[in-house]
Amino acid sequence: MDSPGKTVLVTGATGLLGRAVVAALASSPHAVAATGWSRVPAPGDSPFPSVTWHKADLTDPDARTALLADVAPHAILHLAAERRPDACKDPDRLAAFNVELPRALAEHAAASGAWLLYISTDYVFPGSNPPYAEDATPAPLNDYGVSKAAGEDAVRLAAPECATILRVPILYGSIESLGESALTAIAEPLRDLEHDTRPLLIDNWAARFPTHVDDVARVIAALLALPVADLAGTLHFSGSEQTTKYKVALLMLDILGLAESHIALIAPNPNPPPGAPRPQNAQLSCARLLALLNAADLADLSTPLIDGLTAALQPFASDFRRPATTATADLS
């Protein structure tokens, strides 16, 4: 669908992934309309003058209908979701965000002829038999994963010919706060290590595949250039490097110049983390996506973790050279 005159609607455009996608599409031949739930740039403040911003609660049927009628999108990139496994306490809110909204957008796509991209997660898998192919049967362990799997089913049923489900693992990138990504949140308590009386235990149990949002955005932009008929169904995209939160913490200490003084103050936790159950290793097989994009392997599409983390942490480096505040991050 890569031709002038097409309009792309991006939901959740002010979020971590949404900002990267909007940036990737801002210079494309498409008209881009972006939505945010709680905020959008004030007139004149957006770095992308070609992007039209809308503040809208898309779980409100009237607001959703009005926006879709106004924008008349040829493609809907549905990035918005409740994505925090430990915050999924309200089943009604969870269903509204992660199931009913994607269902409604898929129904609109099917009726209007638009292409829908629905972002899902590796947490639809239990993590006991990786890597997971695109057609592997979901068996989520927590309410978040259950809701995303249900959203996938709703999208497939409503728009089997014009919807793509793109599963991704833990995301990071250019952040507005360390806590915006579960990966960069690892850095928060590292500021306070020198004040602790015992080593900080950090999860070394779960295998993680950190994925840079800029890479996801480039993949989505590439998919927009392909025929919709080639895209229906499920795709996977993932960073190419396997790690753990503990290993990421070691890398962060090195990036921040704290390794020599702080490395003895953290310790690997070999046990499953508390809170909502997580998969131990939900590695995604990305064979179909690689074939579609004519890529040899994931490394060709992925930012090296050391480079991505260095860039993400650089704006916060000064925080680690001044008196620390109480840490709030959950490293489980």
KOLSE-996162 format. One record per residue (C-alpha): residue number from 1; residue in three letters; x, y, z. Coordinates in Angstrom, 3 decimals. Each point is the difference from the previous one (the first is absolute). Example, Ala and Ser with C-alpha at 12.3 -4.5 7.8 and 13.67 -1.06 7.14 Angstrom:
+------+------+----------+----------+----------+
: resi : resn :       px :       py :       pz :
+------+------+----------+----------+----------+
:    1 :  Ala :   12.300 :   -4.500 :    7.800 :
:    2 :  Ser :    1.370 :    3.440 :   -0.660 :
+------+------+----------+----------+----------+
END
This chain:
+------+------+----------+----------+----------+
: resi : resn :       px :       py :       pz :
+------+------+----------+----------+----------+
:    1 :  Met :    0.000 :    0.000 :    0.000 :
:    2 :  Asp :    3.051 :    2.261 :   -0.309 :
:    3 :  Ser :   -1.384 :    2.790 :   -2.163 :
:    4 :  Pro :   -0.906 :    3.666 :    0.517 :
:    5 :  Gly :   -3.541 :    0.757 :    1.052 :
:    6 :  Lys :   -0.152 :   -2.740 :    2.631 :
:    7 :  Thr :   -0.761 :    0.934 :    3.602 :
:    8 :  Val :    1.474 :   -1.869 :    2.960 :
:    9 :  Leu :   -1.601 :    0.215 :    3.457 :
:   10 :  Val :    2.353 :   -0.715 :    2.921 :
:   11 :  Thr :   -1.625 :   -0.737 :    3.366 :
:   12 :  Gly :    2.000 :    0.485 :    3.189 :
:   13 :  Ala :    2.250 :    2.372 :   -1.916 :
:   14 :  Thr :    1.366 :    1.765 :    3.104 :
:   15 :  Gly :    1.230 :   -3.260 :    1.533 :
:   16 :  Leu :    3.456 :   -1.546 :   -0.191 :
:   17 :  Leu :   -0.633 :   -1.906 :   -3.228 :
:   18 :  Gly :   -2.463 :    2.533 :   -1.382 :
:   19 :  Arg :    2.508 :    2.852 :    0.043 :
:   20 :  Ala :    2.491 :   -2.094 :   -1.951 :
:   21 :  Val :   -2.609 :   -1.045 :   -2.564 :
:   22 :  Val :   -1.203 :    3.566 :   -0.521 :
:   23 :  Ala :    3.600 :    1.137 :   -0.488 :
:   24 :  Ala :    0.605 :   -2.773 :   -2.536 :
:   25 :  Leu :   -3.134 :    0.874 :   -1.975 :
:   26 :  Ala :    0.200 :    3.791 :    0.212 :
:   27 :  Ser :    2.069 :    0.233 :   -3.174 :
:   28 :  Ser :   -1.798 :   -2.813 :   -1.821 :
:   29 :  Pro :   -2.313 :    0.553 :   -2.979 :
:   30 :  His :   -2.984 :   -0.659 :    2.252 :
:   31 :  Ala :   -2.173 :    2.446 :    1.886 :
:   32 :  Val :    0.363 :   -0.873 :    3.683 :
:   33 :  Ala :   -2.642 :    0.511 :    2.688 :
:   34 :  Ala :    1.100 :   -0.767 :    3.549 :
:   35 :  Thr :   -2.050 :   -0.493 :    3.166 :
:   36 :  Gly :    0.768 :    0.227 :    3.681 :
:   37 :  Trp :   -2.206 :   -0.796 :    2.975 :
:   38 :  Ser :    1.183 :    2.503 :    2.562 :
:   39 :  Arg :    2.109 :    2.434 :   -1.995 :
:   40 :  Val :    1.070 :    1.139 :   -3.445 :
:   41 :  Pro :    2.457 :    2.732 :   -1.007 :
:   42 :  Ala :   -1.353 :    3.529 :    0.216 :
:   43 :  Pro :   -0.448 :    1.772 :   -3.335 :
:   44 :  Gly :    3.415 :    0.968 :   -1.273 :
:   45 :  Asp :    1.843 :   -2.259 :    2.458 :
:   46 :  Ser :    0.084 :   -3.166 :   -2.085 :
:   47 :  Pro :    3.368 :   -0.684 :   -1.656 :
:   48 :  Phe :   -1.953 :   -1.424 :   -2.935 :
:   49 :  Pro :   -2.135 :    2.706 :   -1.656 :
:   50 :  Ser :   -1.387 :   -2.513 :   -2.504 :
:   51 :  Val :   -1.608 :   -2.089 :    2.775 :
:   52 :  Thr :   -3.564 :    0.772 :    1.092 :
:   53 :  Trp :   -0.539 :   -0.646 :    3.718 :
:   54 :  His :   -3.233 :   -1.029 :    1.703 :
:   55 :  Lys :   -0.667 :   -0.414 :    3.704 :
:   56 :  Ala :   -2.577 :   -2.762 :    0.298 :
:   57 :  Asp :   -1.114 :   -2.821 :    2.277 :
:   58 :  Leu :   -0.483 :   -2.695 :   -2.604 :
:   59 :  Thr :   -1.692 :   -2.289 :    2.512 :
:   60 :  Asp :   -2.918 :    2.464 :   -0.212 :
:   61 :  Pro :   -2.066 :   -1.229 :   -2.985 :
:   62 :  Asp :   -1.211 :    3.495 :   -0.904 :
:   63 :  Ala :    3.498 :    1.498 :    0.099 :
:   64 :  Arg :    1.364 :   -2.927 :   -1.997 :
:   65 :  Thr :   -2.713 :    0.248 :   -2.664 :
:   66 :  Ala :    0.530 :    3.735 :   -0.354 :
:   67 :  Leu :    3.776 :   -0.335 :   -0.333 :
:   68 :  Leu :   -0.185 :   -2.796 :   -2.563 :
:   69 :  Ala :   -2.519 :    1.983 :   -2.032 :
:   70 :  Asp :    2.193 :    3.112 :    0.146 :
:   71 :  Val :    3.280 :   -1.739 :   -0.881 :
:   72 :  Ala :   -1.360 :   -2.704 :   -2.368 :
:   73 :  Pro :    3.256 :   -1.979 :    0.329 :
:   74 :  His :    1.324 :   -2.392 :   -2.611 :
:   75 :  Ala :    2.159 :   -1.595 :    2.721 :
:   76 :  Ile :   -0.454 :   -0.161 :    3.775 :
:   77 :  Leu :    3.090 :   -0.657 :    2.096 :
:   78 :  His :   -1.467 :   -1.006 :    3.349 :
:   79 :  Leu :    2.820 :    0.441 :    2.497 :
:   80 :  Ala :   -1.993 :    1.048 :    3.064 :
:   81 :  Ala :   -0.552 :   -2.570 :    2.765 :
:   82 :  Glu :    0.178 :   -0.620 :    3.717 :
:   83 :  Arg :    3.407 :   -1.682 :   -0.026 :
:   84 :  Arg :    1.084 :   -0.306 :    3.643 :
:   85 :  Pro :   -0.511 :   -3.548 :    1.316 :
:   86 :  Asp :   -0.061 :    1.128 :    3.638 :
:   87 :  Ala :   -2.432 :    2.859 :   -0.716 :
:   88 :  Cys :   -2.681 :   -2.179 :   -1.590 :
:   89 :  Lys :   -2.237 :   -0.047 :    3.068 :
:   90 :  Asp :   -3.240 :    1.328 :   -1.507 :
:   91 :  Pro :   -1.487 :   -2.669 :   -2.298 :
:   92 :  Asp :   -2.489 :    2.400 :   -1.569 :
:   93 :  Arg :    2.683 :    2.569 :   -0.868 :
:   94 :  Leu :    2.306 :   -2.745 :   -1.223 :
:   95 :  Ala :   -2.683 :   -1.439 :   -2.282 :
:   96 :  Ala :   -0.976 :    3.441 :   -1.295 :
:   97 :  Phe :    3.588 :    0.888 :   -0.956 :
:   98 :  Asn :    1.415 :   -3.326 :   -1.112 :
:   99 :  Val :   -3.011 :   -1.857 :   -1.440 :
:  100 :  Glu :   -3.016 :    2.159 :   -0.826 :
:  101 :  Leu :    1.920 :    2.902 :   -1.530 :
:  102 :  Pro :    2.051 :   -2.151 :   -2.406 :
:  103 :  Arg :   -3.184 :   -1.876 :   -0.881 :
:  104 :  Ala :   -1.770 :    3.265 :   -0.890 :
:  105 :  Leu :    2.961 :    1.234 :   -2.052 :
:  106 :  Ala :    0.184 :   -3.327 :   -1.818 :
:  107 :  Glu :   -3.705 :    0.174 :   -0.799 :
:  108 :  His :    0.506 :    3.495 :   -1.391 :
:  109 :  Ala :    2.986 :   -1.157 :   -2.066 :
:  110 :  Ala :   -1.975 :   -2.889 :   -1.455 :
:  111 :  Ala :   -2.947 :    2.235 :   -0.866 :
:  112 :  Ser :    2.079 :    2.836 :   -1.478 :
:  113 :  Gly :    2.743 :   -1.963 :   -1.730 :
:  114 :  Ala :    2.742 :    1.385 :    2.240 :
:  115 :  Trp :    3.009 :   -1.969 :    1.204 :
:  116 :  Leu :    0.237 :   -0.500 :    3.776 :
:  117 :  Leu :    3.254 :   -0.690 :    1.830 :
:  118 :  Tyr :   -0.558 :   -1.238 :    3.551 :
:  119 :  Ile :    3.011 :   -0.034 :    2.328 :
:  120 :  Ser :    0.069 :   -3.023 :    2.284 :
:  121 :  Thr :    2.561 :   -1.597 :    2.301 :
:  122 :  Asp :    2.196 :   -3.004 :    0.636 :
:  123 :  Tyr :   -1.880 :   -0.333 :    3.310 :
:  124 :  Val :   -2.735 :   -1.927 :   -1.817 :
:  125 :  Phe :    2.387 :   -2.971 :    0.320 :
:  126 :  Pro :    0.868 :   -1.947 :    3.177 :
:  127 :  Gly :    3.755 :    0.096 :   -0.569 :
:  128 :  Ser :    0.640 :   -3.712 :    0.422 :
:  129 :  Asn :    0.713 :   -1.053 :   -3.594 :
:  130 :  Pro :    1.710 :    2.776 :   -1.978 :
:  131 :  Pro :    0.398 :    1.212 :   -2.624 :
:  132 :  Tyr :   -3.656 :    0.558 :   -0.841 :
:  133 :  Ala :   -1.057 :    0.002 :   -3.651 :
:  134 :  Glu :   -2.659 :    2.339 :   -1.307 :
:  135 :  Asp :   -2.585 :   -2.812 :    0.024 :
:  136 :  Ala :    0.863 :   -1.303 :    3.476 :
:  137 :  Thr :   -2.985 :   -0.336 :    2.328 :
:  138 :  Pro :   -0.138 :    2.761 :    2.653 :
:  139 :  Ala :   -0.152 :   -1.072 :    3.636 :
:  140 :  Pro :    0.528 :    3.185 :    2.050 :
:  141 :  Leu :    0.916 :   -0.089 :    3.682 :
:  142 :  Asn :   -1.413 :    3.339 :    1.192 :
:  143 :  Asp :   -3.021 :    2.237 :   -0.513 :
:  144 :  Tyr :    1.910 :    2.321 :   -2.308 :
:  145 :  Gly :    0.965 :   -2.871 :   -2.288 :
:  146 :  Val :   -3.539 :   -1.378 :    0.115 :
:  147 :  Ser :   -1.421 :    3.369 :   -1.047 :
:  148 :  Lys :    2.447 :    0.381 :   -2.876 :
:  149 :  Ala :   -0.698 :   -3.526 :   -1.241 :
:  150 :  Ala :   -3.721 :    0.782 :    0.142 :
:  151 :  Gly :    0.672 :    3.195 :   -1.947 :
:  152 :  Glu :    1.830 :   -2.035 :   -2.625 :
:  153 :  Asp :   -2.981 :   -2.361 :   -0.324 :
:  154 :  Ala :   -2.402 :    2.927 :   -0.307 :
:  155 :  Val :    2.097 :    1.579 :   -2.757 :
:  156 :  Arg :    0.357 :   -3.263 :   -1.941 :
:  157 :  Leu :   -3.735 :   -0.642 :    0.152 :
:  158 :  Ala :   -1.026 :    3.538 :   -0.981 :
:  159 :  Ala :    2.554 :    0.643 :   -2.761 :
:  160 :  Pro :    1.584 :   -3.224 :   -1.238 :
:  161 :  Glu :    0.954 :    1.466 :   -3.400 :
:  162 :  Cys :    1.304 :    3.427 :    0.974 :
:  163 :  Ala :    1.518 :   -0.219 :    3.495 :
:  164 :  Thr :    3.535 :   -0.751 :    1.122 :
:  165 :  Ile :    0.930 :   -0.980 :    3.548 :
:  166 :  Leu :    3.583 :    1.020 :    0.783 :
:  167 :  Arg :    1.360 :   -1.536 :    3.202 :
:  168 :  Val :    2.994 :    1.689 :    1.630 :
:  169 :  Pro :    1.870 :   -0.561 :    3.297 :
:  170 :  Ile :    1.275 :    2.528 :    2.551 :
:  171 :  Leu :    0.411 :    3.436 :   -1.626 :
:  172 :  Tyr :    2.376 :    2.863 :    0.725 :
:  173 :  Gly :    1.321 :    3.076 :   -1.774 :
:  174 :  Ser :   -0.129 :    3.769 :    0.364 :
:  175 :  Ile :   -1.776 :    0.364 :    3.345 :
:  176 :  Glu :   -1.607 :    2.872 :    1.870 :
:  177 :  Ser :    0.814 :   -1.607 :    3.370 :
:  178 :  Leu :    2.032 :   -3.022 :    1.047 :
:  179 :  Gly :   -3.180 :   -1.757 :    1.072 :
:  180 :  Glu :   -1.681 :    0.335 :   -3.407 :
:  181 :  Ser :    1.557 :   -3.278 :   -1.135 :
:  182 :  Ala :    0.320 :   -3.111 :    2.154 :
:  183 :  Leu :    3.540 :   -0.250 :   -1.334 :
:  184 :  Thr :    1.228 :    3.489 :    0.874 :
:  185 :  Ala :   -1.831 :   -0.201 :    3.341 :
:  186 :  Ile :    2.832 :   -2.325 :    1.016 :
:  187 :  Ala :    2.202 :    3.088 :    0.291 :
:  188 :  Glu :   -2.168 :    1.747 :    2.609 :
:  189 :  Pro :    1.224 :   -1.795 :    3.152 :
:  190 :  Leu :    3.584 :   -0.068 :   -1.269 :
:  191 :  Arg :    0.212 :    3.638 :    1.157 :
:  192 :  Asp :   -0.519 :   -1.090 :    3.597 :
:  193 :  Leu :    2.324 :   -2.978 :    0.214 :
:  194 :  Glu :    2.629 :    1.756 :    2.097 :
:  195 :  His :   -2.643 :    0.623 :    2.682 :
:  196 :  Asp :   -1.128 :   -3.641 :    0.206 :
:  197 :  Thr :    1.197 :   -2.313 :    2.726 :
:  198 :  Arg :   -0.287 :   -3.159 :   -2.074 :
:  199 :  Pro :    0.279 :   -0.812 :   -3.714 :
:  200 :  Leu :   -2.964 :    0.758 :   -2.207 :
:  201 :  Leu :   -1.459 :   -3.216 :   -1.449 :
:  202 :  Ile :   -0.839 :    0.318 :   -3.697 :
:  203 :  Asp :   -1.859 :   -2.546 :   -2.105 :
:  204 :  Asn :    2.367 :   -2.416 :   -1.730 :
:  205 :  Trp :   -2.728 :   -2.625 :   -0.611 :
:  206 :  Ala :   -1.960 :    1.283 :   -2.986 :
:  207 :  Ala :    1.568 :    0.162 :   -3.441 :
:  208 :  Arg :   -0.684 :    3.375 :   -1.618 :
:  209 :  Phe :    0.334 :    1.202 :   -3.573 :
:  210 :  Pro :    0.041 :    3.824 :    0.242 :
:  211 :  Thr :   -1.362 :    1.624 :   -3.142 :
:  212 :  His :    0.616 :    3.617 :   -0.951 :
:  213 :  Val :   -3.115 :    1.952 :   -0.934 :
:  214 :  Asp :    1.833 :    1.667 :   -2.887 :
:  215 :  Asp :    0.547 :   -3.448 :   -1.503 :
:  216 :  Val :   -3.674 :   -0.890 :    0.447 :
:  217 :  Ala :   -0.937 :    3.299 :   -1.640 :
:  218 :  Arg :    2.217 :   -0.712 :   -3.001 :
:  219 :  Val :   -1.526 :   -3.467 :   -0.337 :
:  220 :  Ile :   -3.515 :    1.462 :    0.085 :
:  221 :  Ala :    0.937 :    2.589 :   -2.617 :
:  222 :  Ala :    1.338 :   -2.802 :   -2.197 :
:  223 :  Leu :   -3.209 :   -2.006 :    0.450 :
:  224 :  Leu :   -2.026 :    3.006 :   -1.129 :
:  225 :  Ala :    1.725 :   -0.283 :   -3.381 :
:  226 :  Leu :   -1.177 :   -3.602 :   -0.536 :
:  227 :  Pro :   -3.310 :   -1.223 :   -1.423 :
:  228 :  Val :   -2.601 :   -0.577 :    2.708 :
:  229 :  Ala :   -0.626 :   -3.480 :   -1.391 :
:  230 :  Asp :    3.558 :   -0.974 :    0.995 :
:  231 :  Leu :   -0.396 :    1.251 :    3.570 :
:  232 :  Ala :   -3.151 :   -1.639 :    1.387 :
:  233 :  Gly :    0.594 :   -2.222 :    3.003 :
:  234 :  Thr :    2.755 :    0.022 :    2.614 :
:  235 :  Leu :    3.546 :    1.334 :   -0.103 :
:  236 :  His :    2.744 :    0.099 :    2.629 :
:  237 :  Phe :    2.793 :    2.522 :    0.474 :
:  238 :  Ser :    2.641 :   -0.066 :    2.719 :
:  239 :  Gly :    3.390 :    1.327 :    0.887 :
:  240 :  Ser :    2.733 :   -2.509 :   -0.805 :
:  241 :  Glu :    1.841 :   -0.051 :    3.359 :
:  242 :  Gln :   -1.069 :   -2.232 :    2.894 :
:  243 :  Thr :    0.683 :    1.335 :    3.476 :
:  244 :  Thr :   -1.423 :    0.292 :    3.522 :
:  245 :  Lys :   -0.808 :    3.001 :    2.149 :
:  246 :  Tyr :    3.091 :   -0.716 :    2.102 :
:  247 :  Lys :    2.239 :   -0.016 :   -3.080 :
:  248 :  Val :   -1.635 :    3.221 :   -1.161 :
:  249 :  Ala :    0.767 :    1.545 :    3.404 :
:  250 :  Leu :    3.672 :   -0.944 :   -0.418 :
:  251 :  Leu :   -0.008 :    1.606 :   -3.430 :
:  252 :  Met :   -1.633 :    3.147 :    1.385 :
:  253 :  Leu :    2.600 :    0.318 :    2.755 :
:  254 :  Asp :    2.689 :   -0.156 :   -2.659 :
:  255 :  Ile :   -1.773 :    2.558 :   -2.200 :
:  256 :  Leu :   -0.400 :    2.364 :    2.955 :
:  257 :  Gly :    3.603 :   -0.419 :    1.156 :
:  258 :  Leu :   -1.090 :   -1.620 :    3.263 :
:  259 :  Ala :    1.154 :   -3.566 :   -0.541 :
:  260 :  Glu :    3.155 :    0.186 :    2.135 :
:  261 :  Ser :   -1.728 :    1.520 :    3.034 :
:  262 :  His :   -3.428 :   -1.644 :   -0.249 :
:  263 :  Ile :    0.372 :   -3.439 :   -1.561 :
:  264 :  Ala :    0.357 :   -1.740 :    3.370 :
:  265 :  Leu :   -3.231 :    1.622 :    1.196 :
:  266 :  Ile :   -2.299 :   -1.977 :   -2.324 :
:  267 :  Ala :   -0.615 :   -3.734 :   -0.118 :
:  268 :  Pro :   -1.814 :   -2.333 :   -2.409 :
:  269 :  Asn :   -3.337 :   -1.394 :    1.156 :
:  270 :  Pro :   -0.464 :   -3.495 :   -1.484 :
:  271 :  Asn :   -3.624 :   -0.294 :    1.133 :
:  272 :  Pro :   -3.220 :    0.916 :   -1.823 :
:  273 :  Pro :   -0.982 :    3.596 :    0.787 :
:  274 :  Pro :   -2.916 :    0.838 :    2.297 :
:  275 :  Gly :   -3.219 :    1.549 :   -1.285 :
:  276 :  Ala :   -1.846 :   -1.111 :   -3.108 :
:  277 :  Pro :    1.519 :   -3.211 :   -1.423 :
:  278 :  Arg :    2.347 :    0.545 :   -2.908 :
:  279 :  Pro :    1.258 :   -2.393 :   -2.670 :
:  280 :  Gln :    3.592 :   -1.073 :    0.554 :
:  281 :  Asn :    0.920 :    0.076 :   -3.680 :
:  282 :  Ala :   -2.575 :    1.122 :   -2.565 :
:  283 :  Gln :    2.472 :    0.447 :   -2.864 :
:  284 :  Leu :   -1.803 :    0.748 :   -3.252 :
:  285 :  Ser :    0.867 :   -1.626 :   -3.295 :
:  286 :  Cys :   -0.104 :    2.753 :   -2.628 :
:  287 :  Ala :    0.321 :   -2.117 :   -3.128 :
:  288 :  Arg :   -3.055 :    1.361 :   -1.813 :
:  289 :  Leu :    0.957 :    3.651 :    0.548 :
:  290 :  Leu :    3.575 :   -0.592 :   -1.117 :
:  291 :  Ala :   -1.279 :   -1.592 :   -3.201 :
:  292 :  Leu :   -2.411 :    2.867 :   -0.668 :
:  293 :  Leu :    2.749 :    2.591 :    0.458 :
:  294 :  Asn :    2.720 :   -2.031 :   -1.737 :
:  295 :  Ala :    2.200 :    0.186 :    3.088 :
:  296 :  Ala :    2.630 :   -2.634 :    0.747 :
:  297 :  Asp :   -0.439 :    0.094 :    3.756 :
:  298 :  Leu :   -1.244 :    2.165 :    2.860 :
:  299 :  Ala :    3.376 :    1.659 :    0.506 :
:  300 :  Asp :   -0.519 :    1.696 :   -3.371 :
:  301 :  Leu :   -3.122 :    1.713 :    1.377 :
:  302 :  Ser :    1.086 :    0.598 :    3.604 :
:  303 :  Thr :    1.881 :    2.701 :    1.862 :
:  304 :  Pro :    2.853 :   -1.512 :    2.064 :
:  305 :  Leu :   -1.070 :    0.001 :    3.650 :
:  306 :  Ile :    3.093 :    1.877 :    1.178 :
:  307 :  Asp :   -0.682 :    2.785 :   -2.497 :
:  308 :  Gly :   -3.712 :    0.222 :    0.771 :
:  309 :  Leu :    0.496 :    0.056 :    3.761 :
:  310 :  Thr :    2.816 :    2.543 :   -0.187 :
:  311 :  Ala :   -2.207 :    2.391 :   -1.958 :
:  312 :  Ala :   -3.014 :   -0.602 :    2.252 :
:  313 :  Leu :    1.934 :    0.619 :    3.219 :
:  314 :  Gln :    2.059 :    2.970 :   -1.176 :
:  315 :  Pro :   -2.639 :    2.651 :    0.875 :
:  316 :  Phe :   -0.161 :   -1.404 :    3.558 :
:  317 :  Ala :    3.723 :   -0.440 :    0.626 :
:  318 :  Ser :    0.190 :    3.051 :    2.261 :
:  319 :  Asp :   -2.556 :   -1.603 :    2.349 :
:  320 :  Phe :    2.667 :   -2.510 :    0.973 :
:  321 :  Arg :    2.473 :    2.706 :    1.017 :
:  322 :  Arg :   -2.127 :    1.738 :    2.617 :
:  323 :  Pro :   -1.591 :   -1.011 :    3.304 :
:  324 :  Ala :   -2.381 :   -2.865 :   -0.578 :
:  325 :  Thr :   -3.697 :   -0.131 :    0.750 :
:  326 :  Thr :   -2.044 :   -2.959 :    1.143 :
:  327 :  Ala :   -0.207 :   -2.680 :   -2.689 :
:  328 :  Thr :   -3.408 :   -1.141 :   -1.142 :
:  329 :  Ala :    0.788 :   -2.429 :   -2.811 :
:  330 :  Asp :   -1.103 :   -3.637 :    0.148 :
:  331 :  Leu :    2.770 :   -2.126 :   -1.427 :
:  332 :  Ser :   -1.953 :   -3.216 :    0.134 :
+------+------+----------+----------+----------+
END
